[in-house]
Amino acid sequence: MSKMNLHIESVDPKSLWESELKNIVQVEKDMWAYWLGEYVKCNCCWLIHSKNDIFWHLAMDVRMESVTKLEEIIAGDSIRCKKCNADTEFIYDENSNIINLKERLYHSKDSFLSLSKNLENWEILGFMDGYIEEFMVIYERELSQYYSEDINELIKDRILKKTWWELPKDILSFSSMWTLEKHRSFFIVFELIKSFFNAVPDNYNEIMWITELDTWSNLHWFHHSMWIVNLELIKDEIINDYRINRYNECHSDLYIQENVVKKYKESYNLWVKQFVRKYRSVLNEIIVA
């Protein structure tokens, strides 16, 4: 997509139409189904299938449509497991995720949202949302899904041992999602992140950020170049005993960073230039999570 056809804006989350909320969640769904590889699960052998696994036989121009549109094409036909031909069930519950989106945007202490849109039809192509809450709330909303038991105190202990930082009362949690196949451009990703942090008020400049990142994504590499701290939970045998993982191998980990808003406001453009120079060879594979 050309820069001229792109519009990026920070919006008041509470001003969103219901259709926009649904569109945001569909972008998230497409991201999970495509790159993260979680679309349907076999009811017999429990194999996880991605969007590509299911729709590989379709023509490329059709296959690059969103999962939502592809589901309209198959018109409710059951998706069979490619390994054992048993029935599958959808992993991603769109209704539940709309509820989750509303929860973090409408009911947090504060929240922020940036959207990227196609100027030709105002389709939402990607988003970055964040909210301010206590660690326990963030753990319950996001991190608890990864563990079989409530181990938030164990994770807080690892944070202290790794960084010597006491967790503040309020923390920023944010995520970004992008429709990969249709619009592959790191320019859009960079501008989206920049727009998001510039919209966060200065009174949050010193806030700590906490998030889950996939360690093999080049968005992870980008944040890593800005001195985030990897808690290395995937190397912790005690914590891994509680880990719920749909893959044979876990690729995500927890990261934190102090004074994150101030750092991104003041040094973002410089870090982008350094990142592009260092990782130019890998930027053809746009992986955002």
Short mmCIF file of the C-alpha atoms (twelve columns), coordinates in Angstrom:
data_MODEL
# 
_entry.id   MODEL 
# 
loop_
_atom_site.group_PDB 
_atom_site.id 
_atom_site.type_symbol 
_atom_site.label_atom_id 
_atom_site.label_alt_id 
_atom_site.label_comp_id 
_atom_site.label_asym_id 
_atom_site.label_seq_id 
_atom_site.Cartn_x 
_atom_site.Cartn_y 
_atom_site.Cartn_z 
_atom_site.pdbx_PDB_model_num 
ATOM 1   C CA . MET A 1   0.000   0.000   0.000  1 
ATOM 2   C CA . SER A 2   1.322   3.442   -0.865 1 
ATOM 3   C CA . LYS A 3   1.762   6.037   1.849  1 
ATOM 4   C CA . MET A 4   -0.737  8.291   0.047  1 
ATOM 5   C CA . ASN A 5   -3.528  5.747   0.547  1 
ATOM 6   C CA . LEU A 6   -2.860  5.334   4.238  1 
ATOM 7   C CA . HIS A 7   -4.425  7.189   7.128  1 
ATOM 8   C CA . ILE A 8   -3.201  6.709   10.700 1 
ATOM 9   C CA . GLU A 9   -5.003  8.352   13.580 1 
ATOM 10  C CA . SER A 10  -5.246  8.205   17.339 1 
ATOM 11  C CA . VAL A 11  -8.845  8.051   18.479 1 
ATOM 12  C CA . ASP A 12  -10.813 8.202   21.688 1 
ATOM 13  C CA . PRO A 13  -11.635 4.523   22.365 1 
ATOM 14  C CA . LYS A 14  -15.041 5.458   23.745 1 
ATOM 15  C CA . SER A 15  -15.976 7.085   20.420 1 
ATOM 16  C CA . LEU A 16  -15.769 3.815   18.449 1 
ATOM 17  C CA . TRP A 17  -18.766 2.517   16.572 1 
ATOM 18  C CA . GLU A 18  -19.764 -1.095  17.202 1 
ATOM 19  C CA . SER A 19  -18.801 -1.883  13.601 1 
ATOM 20  C CA . GLU A 20  -15.306 -0.494  14.235 1 
ATOM 21  C CA . LEU A 21  -14.904 -2.661  17.322 1 
ATOM 22  C CA . LYS A 22  -15.874 -5.679  15.258 1 
ATOM 23  C CA . ASN A 23  -13.435 -4.688  12.499 1 
ATOM 24  C CA . ILE A 24  -10.582 -4.340  15.016 1 
ATOM 25  C CA . VAL A 25  -11.275 -7.805  16.402 1 
ATOM 26  C CA . GLN A 26  -11.397 -9.241  12.870 1 
ATOM 27  C CA . VAL A 27  -7.917  -7.798  12.204 1 
ATOM 28  C CA . GLU A 28  -6.748  -9.507  15.395 1 
ATOM 29  C CA . LYS A 29  -8.402  -12.732 14.313 1 
ATOM 30  C CA . ASP A 30  -6.691  -12.631 10.923 1 
ATOM 31  C CA . MET A 31  -3.329  -12.089 12.576 1 
ATOM 32  C CA . TRP A 32  -3.767  -15.086 14.862 1 
ATOM 33  C CA . ALA A 33  -5.076  -17.293 12.080 1 
ATOM 34  C CA . TYR A 34  -2.303  -16.401 9.644  1 
ATOM 35  C CA . TRP A 35  1.065   -15.843 11.240 1 
ATOM 36  C CA . LEU A 36  0.584   -17.102 14.784 1 
ATOM 37  C CA . GLY A 37  -1.010  -20.155 13.216 1 
ATOM 38  C CA . GLU A 38  -4.017  -20.600 15.497 1 
ATOM 39  C CA . TYR A 39  -7.261  -20.899 13.564 1 
ATOM 40  C CA . VAL A 40  -8.983  -24.240 14.197 1 
ATOM 41  C CA . LYS A 41  -8.265  -27.218 16.466 1 
ATOM 42  C CA . CYS A 42  -9.063  -30.828 15.614 1 
ATOM 43  C CA . ASN A 43  -11.565 -32.444 17.990 1 
ATOM 44  C CA . CYS A 44  -9.867  -35.820 17.557 1 
ATOM 45  C CA . CYS A 45  -6.085  -35.411 17.318 1 
ATOM 46  C CA . TRP A 46  -5.991  -31.822 18.705 1 
ATOM 47  C CA . LEU A 47  -3.811  -30.615 15.844 1 
ATOM 48  C CA . ILE A 48  -3.834  -26.818 15.403 1 
ATOM 49  C CA . HIS A 49  -4.368  -25.522 11.873 1 
ATOM 50  C CA . SER A 50  -3.548  -22.096 10.454 1 
ATOM 51  C CA . LYS A 51  -5.361  -20.079 7.817  1 
ATOM 52  C CA . ASN A 52  -2.824  -21.282 5.238  1 
ATOM 53  C CA . ASP A 53  -3.431  -24.920 6.216  1 
ATOM 54  C CA . ILE A 54  -7.143  -24.568 5.523  1 
ATOM 55  C CA . PHE A 55  -7.254  -22.294 2.478  1 
ATOM 56  C CA . TRP A 56  -4.004  -23.193 0.676  1 
ATOM 57  C CA . HIS A 57  -5.875  -24.607 -2.346 1 
ATOM 58  C CA . LEU A 58  -7.592  -21.306 -3.173 1 
ATOM 59  C CA . ALA A 59  -6.179  -18.864 -5.719 1 
ATOM 60  C CA . MET A 60  -3.667  -16.418 -4.230 1 
ATOM 61  C CA . ASP A 61  -5.839  -13.333 -4.710 1 
ATOM 62  C CA . VAL A 62  -8.679  -15.087 -2.862 1 
ATOM 63  C CA . ARG A 63  -6.443  -16.590 -0.174 1 
ATOM 64  C CA . MET A 64  -5.154  -13.128 0.759  1 
ATOM 65  C CA . GLU A 65  -8.604  -12.030 1.849  1 
ATOM 66  C CA . SER A 66  -9.359  -11.858 5.554  1 
ATOM 67  C CA . VAL A 67  -10.419 -14.963 7.447  1 
ATOM 68  C CA . THR A 68  -13.861 -13.443 7.903  1 
ATOM 69  C CA . LYS A 69  -14.329 -13.104 4.126  1 
ATOM 70  C CA . LEU A 70  -12.932 -16.577 3.487  1 
ATOM 71  C CA . GLU A 71  -15.444 -18.023 5.924  1 
ATOM 72  C CA . GLU A 72  -18.170 -16.353 3.878  1 
ATOM 73  C CA . ILE A 73  -16.758 -18.015 0.749  1 
ATOM 74  C CA . ILE A 74  -16.926 -21.513 2.242  1 
ATOM 75  C CA . ALA A 75  -20.449 -20.611 3.430  1 
ATOM 76  C CA . GLY A 76  -20.508 -22.555 6.658  1 
ATOM 77  C CA . ASP A 77  -18.966 -25.765 5.310  1 
ATOM 78  C CA . SER A 78  -17.282 -27.683 8.116  1 
ATOM 79  C CA . ILE A 79  -13.507 -27.462 8.227  1 
ATOM 80  C CA . ARG A 80  -11.952 -30.923 8.376  1 
ATOM 81  C CA . CYS A 81  -8.634  -31.777 9.979  1 
ATOM 82  C CA . LYS A 82  -5.898  -32.132 7.376  1 
ATOM 83  C CA . LYS A 83  -4.317  -34.968 9.343  1 
ATOM 84  C CA . CYS A 84  -7.188  -37.239 10.386 1 
ATOM 85  C CA . ASN A 85  -10.212 -35.702 8.589  1 
ATOM 86  C CA . ALA A 86  -12.128 -35.232 11.847 1 
ATOM 87  C CA . ASP A 87  -14.237 -32.178 12.671 1 
ATOM 88  C CA . THR A 88  -12.501 -29.068 13.961 1 
ATOM 89  C CA . GLU A 89  -13.578 -26.201 16.174 1 
ATOM 90  C CA . PHE A 90  -12.637 -22.536 15.896 1 
ATOM 91  C CA . ILE A 91  -10.055 -21.386 18.413 1 
ATOM 92  C CA . TYR A 92  -10.858 -17.715 18.100 1 
ATOM 93  C CA . ASP A 93  -14.163 -16.610 19.643 1 
ATOM 94  C CA . GLU A 94  -14.979 -13.258 18.028 1 
ATOM 95  C CA . ASN A 95  -17.781 -12.368 20.446 1 
ATOM 96  C CA . SER A 96  -15.608 -13.033 23.497 1 
ATOM 97  C CA . ASN A 97  -12.805 -10.965 22.043 1 
ATOM 98  C CA . ILE A 98  -15.113 -8.009  21.407 1 
ATOM 99  C CA . ILE A 99  -16.065 -8.222  25.090 1 
ATOM 100 C CA . ASN A 100 -12.367 -8.346  26.025 1 
ATOM 101 C CA . LEU A 101 -11.614 -5.341  23.801 1 
ATOM 102 C CA . LYS A 102 -14.407 -3.317  25.400 1 
ATOM 103 C CA . GLU A 103 -13.188 -4.325  28.845 1 
ATOM 104 C CA . ARG A 104 -9.684  -2.944  28.355 1 
ATOM 105 C CA . LEU A 105 -10.729 0.146   26.373 1 
ATOM 106 C CA . TYR A 106 -13.833 1.162   28.340 1 
ATOM 107 C CA . HIS A 107 -13.271 -0.069  31.884 1 
ATOM 108 C CA . SER A 108 -9.577  0.522   32.563 1 
ATOM 109 C CA . LYS A 109 -8.116  3.459   34.479 1 
ATOM 110 C CA . ASP A 110 -7.149  4.950   31.116 1 
ATOM 111 C CA . SER A 111 -6.850  3.658   27.552 1 
ATOM 112 C CA . PHE A 112 -5.461  4.694   24.165 1 
ATOM 113 C CA . LEU A 113 -5.984  3.531   20.602 1 
ATOM 114 C CA . SER A 114 -4.410  4.207   17.208 1 
ATOM 115 C CA . LEU A 115 -5.852  2.917   13.944 1 
ATOM 116 C CA . SER A 116 -4.460  2.576   10.432 1 
ATOM 117 C CA . LYS A 117 -7.028  2.789   7.646  1 
ATOM 118 C CA . ASN A 118 -7.166  2.448   3.896  1 
ATOM 119 C CA . LEU A 119 -8.197  5.849   2.534  1 
ATOM 120 C CA . GLU A 120 -9.896  4.208   -0.445 1 
ATOM 121 C CA . ASN A 121 -12.583 2.468   1.613  1 
ATOM 122 C CA . TRP A 122 -11.695 3.358   5.256  1 
ATOM 123 C CA . GLU A 123 -11.093 -0.292  6.069  1 
ATOM 124 C CA . ILE A 124 -9.212  -0.744  9.345  1 
ATOM 125 C CA . LEU A 125 -5.923  -2.445  8.474  1 
ATOM 126 C CA . GLY A 126 -4.232  -2.478  11.836 1 
ATOM 127 C CA . PHE A 127 -4.451  -1.150  15.360 1 
ATOM 128 C CA . MET A 128 -2.477  -0.522  18.491 1 
ATOM 129 C CA . ASP A 129 -4.287  -0.351  21.791 1 
ATOM 130 C CA . GLY A 130 -3.076  0.132   25.324 1 
ATOM 131 C CA . TYR A 131 -4.494  0.640   28.780 1 
ATOM 132 C CA . ILE A 132 -3.385  1.599   32.282 1 
ATOM 133 C CA . GLU A 133 -4.067  -0.846  35.086 1 
ATOM 134 C CA . GLU A 134 -2.569  -2.607  38.086 1 
ATOM 135 C CA . PHE A 135 -0.473  -5.706  37.434 1 
ATOM 136 C CA . MET A 136 -3.105  -8.027  38.894 1 
ATOM 137 C CA . VAL A 137 -5.753  -6.769  36.453 1 
ATOM 138 C CA . ILE A 138 -3.367  -7.136  33.499 1 
ATOM 139 C CA . TYR A 139 -2.445  -10.627 34.657 1 
ATOM 140 C CA . GLU A 140 -6.086  -11.704 34.860 1 
ATOM 141 C CA . ARG A 141 -7.008  -10.209 31.478 1 
ATOM 142 C CA . GLU A 142 -4.027  -11.353 29.462 1 
ATOM 143 C CA . LEU A 143 -1.371  -13.437 31.163 1 
ATOM 144 C CA . SER A 144 -3.512  -15.882 33.127 1 
ATOM 145 C CA . GLN A 145 -4.585  -17.562 29.880 1 
ATOM 146 C CA . TYR A 146 -1.035  -18.877 29.502 1 
ATOM 147 C CA . TYR A 147 -0.889  -20.647 32.876 1 
ATOM 148 C CA . SER A 148 -2.842  -23.458 34.493 1 
ATOM 149 C CA . GLU A 149 -2.797  -21.847 37.944 1 
ATOM 150 C CA . ASP A 150 -2.689  -18.364 39.433 1 
ATOM 151 C CA . ILE A 151 1.057   -17.674 39.513 1 
ATOM 152 C CA . ASN A 152 1.066   -13.876 39.384 1 
ATOM 153 C CA . GLU A 153 3.118   -13.630 42.596 1 
ATOM 154 C CA . LEU A 154 5.686   -15.988 41.074 1 
ATOM 155 C CA . ILE A 155 5.962   -13.775 37.991 1 
ATOM 156 C CA . LYS A 156 6.266   -10.616 40.091 1 
ATOM 157 C CA . ASP A 157 9.081   -12.291 42.010 1 
ATOM 158 C CA . ARG A 158 10.882  -13.053 38.721 1 
ATOM 159 C CA . ILE A 159 10.519  -9.412  37.670 1 
ATOM 160 C CA . LEU A 160 12.150  -8.253  40.887 1 
ATOM 161 C CA . LYS A 161 15.000  -10.745 40.631 1 
ATOM 162 C CA . LYS A 162 15.627  -9.931  36.966 1 
ATOM 163 C CA . THR A 163 15.483  -6.133  37.160 1 
ATOM 164 C CA . TRP A 164 15.487  -5.094  40.832 1 
ATOM 165 C CA . TRP A 165 12.458  -2.965  39.927 1 
ATOM 166 C CA . GLU A 166 9.485   -2.910  42.249 1 
ATOM 167 C CA . LEU A 167 6.278   -3.061  40.255 1 
ATOM 168 C CA . PRO A 168 4.479   0.303   40.404 1 
ATOM 169 C CA . LYS A 169 0.770   0.499   41.090 1 
ATOM 170 C CA . ASP A 170 -0.112  1.436   37.511 1 
ATOM 171 C CA . ILE A 171 1.385   -0.220  34.414 1 
ATOM 172 C CA . LEU A 172 0.855   0.270   30.676 1 
ATOM 173 C CA . SER A 173 -0.097  -2.826  28.697 1 
ATOM 174 C CA . PHE A 174 -0.371  -2.572  24.927 1 
ATOM 175 C CA . SER A 175 -0.629  -4.729  21.840 1 
ATOM 176 C CA . SER A 176 -0.518  -4.245  18.080 1 
ATOM 177 C CA . MET A 177 -2.089  -6.285  15.306 1 
ATOM 178 C CA . TRP A 178 -1.826  -6.044  11.558 1 
ATOM 179 C CA . THR A 179 -3.364  -7.587  8.436  1 
ATOM 180 C CA . LEU A 180 -0.170  -9.039  7.051  1 
ATOM 181 C CA . GLU A 181 -0.849  -10.436 3.628  1 
ATOM 182 C CA . LYS A 182 -2.742  -7.567  2.025  1 
ATOM 183 C CA . HIS A 183 -0.509  -4.677  3.105  1 
ATOM 184 C CA . ARG A 184 3.071   -5.652  3.858  1 
ATOM 185 C CA . SER A 185 4.851   -2.474  4.909  1 
ATOM 186 C CA . PHE A 186 6.978   -1.710  7.926  1 
ATOM 187 C CA . PHE A 187 6.360   1.972   7.245  1 
ATOM 188 C CA . ILE A 188 2.760   1.465   8.366  1 
ATOM 189 C CA . VAL A 189 3.821   -0.419  11.496 1 
ATOM 190 C CA . PHE A 190 6.355   2.245   12.468 1 
ATOM 191 C CA . GLU A 191 3.886   5.080   11.932 1 
ATOM 192 C CA . LEU A 192 1.207   3.259   13.924 1 
ATOM 193 C CA . ILE A 193 3.492   2.800   16.932 1 
ATOM 194 C CA . LYS A 194 4.668   6.415   16.694 1 
ATOM 195 C CA . SER A 195 1.082   7.694   16.563 1 
ATOM 196 C CA . PHE A 196 0.142   5.611   19.584 1 
ATOM 197 C CA . PHE A 197 2.893   6.862   21.894 1 
ATOM 198 C CA . ASN A 198 2.546   10.484  20.804 1 
ATOM 199 C CA . ALA A 199 -1.108  10.328  21.850 1 
ATOM 200 C CA . VAL A 200 -0.332  9.140   25.387 1 
ATOM 201 C CA . PRO A 201 -0.404  12.182  27.750 1 
ATOM 202 C CA . ASP A 202 2.882   13.400  29.231 1 
ATOM 203 C CA . ASN A 203 1.751   12.544  32.749 1 
ATOM 204 C CA . TYR A 204 2.358   8.889   31.776 1 
ATOM 205 C CA . ASN A 205 5.894   9.500   30.483 1 
ATOM 206 C CA . GLU A 206 7.510   7.612   33.371 1 
ATOM 207 C CA . ILE A 207 5.143   4.637   33.343 1 
ATOM 208 C CA . MET A 208 6.328   1.038   33.104 1 
ATOM 209 C CA . TRP A 209 5.259   -1.113  30.154 1 
ATOM 210 C CA . ILE A 210 4.585   -4.843  30.302 1 
ATOM 211 C CA . THR A 211 3.649   -7.090  27.389 1 
ATOM 212 C CA . GLU A 212 3.850   -10.574 25.910 1 
ATOM 213 C CA . LEU A 213 5.878   -10.745 22.674 1 
ATOM 214 C CA . ASP A 214 6.692   -13.552 20.279 1 
ATOM 215 C CA . THR A 215 10.449  -13.903 20.427 1 
ATOM 216 C CA . TRP A 216 10.836  -14.800 16.742 1 
ATOM 217 C CA . SER A 217 8.916   -11.797 15.351 1 
ATOM 218 C CA . ASN A 218 10.814  -8.831  13.975 1 
ATOM 219 C CA . LEU A 219 8.526   -6.494  15.918 1 
ATOM 220 C CA . HIS A 220 10.083  -8.146  18.946 1 
ATOM 221 C CA . TRP A 221 13.512  -7.349  17.488 1 
ATOM 222 C CA . PHE A 222 12.460  -3.755  17.032 1 
ATOM 223 C CA . HIS A 223 11.293  -3.328  20.638 1 
ATOM 224 C CA . HIS A 224 14.426  -5.171  21.746 1 
ATOM 225 C CA . SER A 225 16.538  -2.531  19.997 1 
ATOM 226 C CA . MET A 226 14.847  0.001   22.295 1 
ATOM 227 C CA . TRP A 227 16.167  -1.758  25.421 1 
ATOM 228 C CA . ILE A 228 13.199  -3.726  26.650 1 
ATOM 229 C CA . VAL A 229 13.950  -6.322  29.318 1 
ATOM 230 C CA . ASN A 230 13.183  -9.962  28.565 1 
ATOM 231 C CA . LEU A 231 12.124  -11.746 31.761 1 
ATOM 232 C CA . GLU A 232 13.061  -15.086 30.141 1 
ATOM 233 C CA . LEU A 233 10.115  -16.911 31.665 1 
ATOM 234 C CA . ILE A 234 10.323  -19.568 28.946 1 
ATOM 235 C CA . LYS A 235 13.696  -20.570 30.448 1 
ATOM 236 C CA . ASP A 236 12.260  -20.866 33.950 1 
ATOM 237 C CA . GLU A 237 11.514  -24.526 34.671 1 
ATOM 238 C CA . ILE A 238 9.228   -23.767 37.610 1 
ATOM 239 C CA . ILE A 239 7.043   -21.350 35.649 1 
ATOM 240 C CA . ASN A 240 7.040   -23.583 32.575 1 
ATOM 241 C CA . ASP A 241 5.496   -26.366 34.660 1 
ATOM 242 C CA . TYR A 242 2.348   -24.222 34.744 1 
ATOM 243 C CA . ARG A 243 2.514   -23.087 31.142 1 
ATOM 244 C CA . ILE A 244 -0.440  -23.825 28.839 1 
ATOM 245 C CA . ASN A 245 0.876   -23.962 25.309 1 
ATOM 246 C CA . ARG A 246 -0.802  -24.859 22.037 1 
ATOM 247 C CA . TYR A 247 2.514   -25.366 20.289 1 
ATOM 248 C CA . ASN A 248 5.132   -28.050 20.758 1 
ATOM 249 C CA . GLU A 249 7.525   -25.219 21.496 1 
ATOM 250 C CA . CYS A 250 6.792   -21.929 23.242 1 
ATOM 251 C CA . HIS A 251 7.841   -18.786 21.359 1 
ATOM 252 C CA . SER A 252 6.445   -16.003 23.534 1 
ATOM 253 C CA . ASP A 253 7.834   -14.337 26.614 1 
ATOM 254 C CA . LEU A 254 7.117   -11.472 28.968 1 
ATOM 255 C CA . TYR A 255 8.881   -8.117  28.573 1 
ATOM 256 C CA . ILE A 256 8.972   -4.948  30.648 1 
ATOM 257 C CA . GLN A 257 10.428  -1.478  30.201 1 
ATOM 258 C CA . GLU A 258 10.638  1.597   32.411 1 
ATOM 259 C CA . ASN A 259 9.797   5.150   31.269 1 
ATOM 260 C CA . VAL A 260 8.510   3.637   28.035 1 
ATOM 261 C CA . VAL A 261 6.359   6.557   26.826 1 
ATOM 262 C CA . LYS A 262 9.138   9.091   27.303 1 
ATOM 263 C CA . LYS A 263 11.659  6.863   25.523 1 
ATOM 264 C CA . TYR A 264 9.426   6.298   22.521 1 
ATOM 265 C CA . LYS A 265 8.513   9.978   22.254 1 
ATOM 266 C CA . GLU A 266 12.088  11.230  22.452 1 
ATOM 267 C CA . SER A 267 14.106  8.561   20.641 1 
ATOM 268 C CA . TYR A 268 11.674  6.740   18.368 1 
ATOM 269 C CA . ASN A 269 12.819  8.117   14.985 1 
ATOM 270 C CA . LEU A 270 16.477  7.425   15.798 1 
ATOM 271 C CA . TRP A 271 15.726  3.851   16.848 1 
ATOM 272 C CA . VAL A 272 13.690  3.229   13.710 1 
ATOM 273 C CA . LYS A 273 16.629  4.320   11.520 1 
ATOM 274 C CA . GLN A 274 19.056  2.143   13.469 1 
ATOM 275 C CA . PHE A 275 16.714  -0.827  13.317 1 
ATOM 276 C CA . VAL A 276 16.180  -0.509  9.561  1 
ATOM 277 C CA . ARG A 277 19.935  -0.336  8.932  1 
ATOM 278 C CA . LYS A 278 20.618  -3.361  11.122 1 
ATOM 279 C CA . TYR A 279 17.711  -5.589  10.039 1 
ATOM 280 C CA . ARG A 280 17.113  -4.489  6.460  1 
ATOM 281 C CA . SER A 281 17.597  -8.055  5.230  1 
ATOM 282 C CA . VAL A 282 14.666  -9.394  7.280  1 
ATOM 283 C CA . LEU A 283 12.158  -6.613  6.686  1 
ATOM 284 C CA . ASN A 284 10.645  -8.397  3.698  1 
ATOM 285 C CA . GLU A 285 8.948   -10.723 6.177  1 
ATOM 286 C CA . ILE A 286 6.500   -8.475  8.004  1 
ATOM 287 C CA . ILE A 287 5.745   -10.174 11.287 1 
ATOM 288 C CA . VAL A 288 3.744   -8.128  13.774 1 
ATOM 289 C CA . ALA A 289 2.308   -9.403  17.015 1 
# 
